[in-house]
Structure formats: structure tokens, C-alpha cells
Amino acid sequence: MADRVSISLRARKPKGEPVRKEEILGPLGLEERVAAVSEDPPLASARLEVAYGDAAPSLRKAAIWLMDQRAESFEKMRVGGLQLDLEIVMHADEGRGSIVLPPALVVACARRELPISVLAPGA
């Protein structure tokens, strides 16, 4: 099992156009002082980190956070031209790890129409 994970709501635009922080924060009703969004110019994406830490509690925290957000917020981002997914990056102390997605997270992503991307950087 992965020791730690970082979980982010990732937003991209077609054709590699840059994504601004406000395009995520605004529809979710968040302010930058409450939630930090990183903008990744080479990938033309932006990420709102929703959980980081030990795998099992972070996955539960992400599921709860997703369900606490209004479905209209995600639709507003999509209407604004954003392609969304939930990005899970695994961090293992020794070699490769595995991850088991809890049903609550899968259901939360399905309700918000979010594909799940899991990245497992090589050791």
C-alpha cells in the first residue's frame, strides 16, 4: 500500500491553454487564503490539493470533501471550458506501492463526474 498520497482536483483546458487559479476557486466559492491552487505552466493545468498524508485517511478526507462541494460548482467549471479529474499521486517509502480506492471516494467521484488519475512515480 502507498504510504502517503497527495490528492488534488486537477483542471486542464483543451489545446493546452493556461488555467488560472480563479477558474477553480471561484466556482467552488473558495478564497486563496483558505485554499491554495498551484498552476503548472508546462502542463497548462491547475491543482487544488484536497488531501495529503497517510493514504487511508487522506482518501476518506477527499471523499468527504468532494461530497461537501455543490455539484453546480463542477458544472460551472466545465461550462467554463475546464476538463476536471481527481489526481492521486502515490508516495511509497520503499519501492512501488499499491492503493485501494475506498468505495466512498469512487462514489463521490462518480457523483461529481470526475475521472480518477492515479500516478505512481517509480522508485
C-alpha positions as CSV (number, residue, x, y, z in Angstrom):
1,M,0.0,0.0,0.0
2,A,1.2,3.5,-0.7
3,D,2.5,5.1,2.5
4,R,1.3,8.6,1.6
5,V,-0.8,10.2,-1.1
6,S,-1.5,13.7,-2.4
7,I,-4.9,14.2,-3.8
8,S,-5.9,17.1,-6.0
9,L,-8.7,18.4,-8.1
10,R,-6.9,18.9,-11.4
11,A,-8.2,21.3,-14.1
12,R,-7.0,21.5,-17.7
13,K,-8.2,23.1,-20.9
14,P,-8.2,21.7,-24.3
15,K,-5.3,22.9,-26.6
16,G,-3.1,23.4,-23.6
17,E,-4.4,26.9,-22.7
18,P,-3.3,28.0,-19.2
19,V,-5.7,27.6,-16.3
20,R,-5.9,30.4,-13.8
21,K,-6.4,29.8,-10.0
22,E,-9.6,31.8,-10.1
23,E,-11.2,29.4,-12.5
24,I,-11.2,26.7,-9.8
25,L,-11.6,28.8,-6.6
26,G,-14.4,31.0,-7.9
27,P,-16.9,28.2,-8.8
28,L,-16.1,26.4,-5.5
29,G,-16.6,29.6,-3.5
30,L,-13.1,29.5,-2.1
31,E,-10.6,32.2,-1.5
32,E,-6.9,31.8,-2.0
33,R,-6.2,32.4,1.7
34,V,-8.3,29.4,2.5
35,A,-7.2,27.1,-0.3
36,A,-4.1,27.1,-2.3
37,V,-4.1,26.3,-6.0
38,S,-0.9,25.5,-7.9
39,E,-0.6,26.5,-11.5
40,D,1.5,24.3,-13.7
41,P,2.5,26.3,-16.8
42,P,4.3,23.5,-18.6
43,L,1.3,21.2,-18.3
44,A,-1.2,24.1,-18.6
45,S,-3.1,22.8,-15.6
46,A,-4.0,23.9,-12.1
47,R,-4.4,21.8,-9.0
48,L,-6.4,22.3,-5.8
49,E,-4.9,20.0,-3.2
50,V,-7.8,18.4,-1.2
51,A,-5.8,15.9,0.9
52,Y,-2.3,14.9,1.7
53,G,-0.9,12.4,4.1
54,D,-1.3,8.8,5.2
55,A,-3.2,7.0,2.4
56,A,-6.3,5.7,4.1
57,P,-7.3,8.8,6.0
58,S,-6.5,11.1,3.1
59,L,-8.6,9.1,0.7
60,R,-11.5,9.3,3.1
61,K,-10.9,13.0,3.6
62,A,-11.0,13.6,-0.2
63,A,-14.3,11.6,-0.5
64,I,-15.9,13.8,2.2
65,W,-14.6,17.0,0.7
66,L,-16.0,16.1,-2.8
67,M,-19.4,15.3,-1.4
68,D,-19.4,18.6,0.6
69,Q,-19.0,20.6,-2.7
70,R,-22.0,21.6,-4.7
71,A,-22.5,19.7,-8.0
72,E,-23.2,23.0,-9.6
73,S,-19.7,24.2,-8.9
74,F,-18.2,21.4,-11.0
75,E,-20.7,22.1,-13.8
76,K,-19.8,25.7,-13.7
77,M,-16.1,24.8,-14.2
78,R,-16.9,22.5,-17.1
79,V,-19.1,25.2,-18.8
80,G,-16.1,27.5,-18.4
81,G,-14.1,25.1,-20.5
82,L,-12.2,23.1,-17.9
83,Q,-11.6,19.4,-18.0
84,L,-11.6,18.0,-14.5
85,D,-10.2,14.9,-12.8
86,L,-9.2,13.8,-9.3
87,E,-5.4,13.2,-9.3
88,I,-3.9,10.8,-6.8
89,V,-0.2,10.7,-6.5
90,M,1.2,7.8,-4.5
91,H,4.3,8.2,-2.4
92,A,5.9,5.0,-1.0
93,D,9.0,4.8,1.2
94,E,10.1,1.5,-0.3
95,G,9.8,0.6,-3.9
96,R,6.4,0.6,-5.5
97,G,3.2,0.8,-3.6
98,S,-0.4,-0.1,-4.3
99,I,-3.5,1.7,-3.4
100,V,-7.1,0.6,-2.7
101,L,-9.7,3.2,-3.5
102,P,-12.4,3.2,-0.9
103,P,-16.0,2.9,-2.3
104,A,-16.9,6.3,-0.8
105,L,-14.2,8.0,-3.0
106,V,-15.3,6.2,-6.1
107,V,-19.0,7.2,-5.4
108,A,-18.0,10.8,-4.7
109,C,-16.1,11.0,-8.0
110,A,-18.9,9.4,-9.9
111,R,-21.4,11.9,-8.5
112,R,-19.2,14.8,-9.5
113,E,-18.4,13.2,-12.8
114,L,-14.7,13.1,-12.1
115,P,-12.3,10.6,-13.7
116,I,-9.7,9.3,-11.3
117,S,-6.0,9.5,-12.3
118,V,-3.5,7.6,-10.2
119,L,0.2,8.3,-10.5
120,A,2.8,6.1,-9.0
121,P,6.2,7.6,-9.6
122,G,8.9,5.0,-10.0
123,A,11.4,4.5,-7.2
